[in-house]
């Protein structure tokens, strides 16, 4: 679910960047990065607890 949101914000940032909305693109890319890191941490923690 979080990975989907990260990809949506990444696509939104790319489209906004192409259209010239640089401030909006920067914010969307920042949100996408944060969501991706959160997803990655949750994934690694769940792998750790799954193998215990």
C-alpha positions in Angstrom: 0.0 0.0 0.0 2.8 2.4 0.9 4.7 1.5 -2.1 1.7 2.3 -4.3 1.5 5.8 -2.7 5.2 6.3 -3.2 4.9 5.4 -6.9 1.9 7.7 -7.3 3.7 10.7 -5.8 6.8 9.9 -7.9 4.7 9.9 -11.1 3.0 13.1 -9.9 6.4 14.7 -9.4 7.6 13.6 -12.9 4.5 15.0 -14.5 4.7 18.2 -12.6 8.4 18.6 -13.4 7.6 18.1 -17.1 4.9 20.7 -17.0 7.1 23.2 -15.2 5.6 23.2 -11.7 9.0 22.9 -10.0 7.9 23.6 -6.5 5.1 21.1 -6.7 7.4 18.5 -8.3 10.0 19.0 -5.5 7.4 18.5 -2.8 5.9 15.4 -4.5 9.3 13.9 -5.0 10.1 14.5 -1.3 6.9 12.8 -0.2 7.7 9.9 -2.6 11.1 9.5 -1.0 9.8 9.5 2.5 7.1 7.0 1.7 9.6 4.7 0.0 11.9 4.8 3.0 9.0 4.0 5.3 8.0 1.1 3.1 11.5 -0.2 3.0 11.9 0.0 6.8 8.6 -1.8 7.3 9.6 -4.5 4.8 12.9 -5.1 6.4 11.4 -5.3 9.9 8.7 -7.7 8.7 11.3 -9.9 7.1 13.2 -10.0 10.4 10.2 -10.9 12.5 9.0 -13.4 9.9 12.2 -15.5 10.2 12.2 -15.5 14.0 
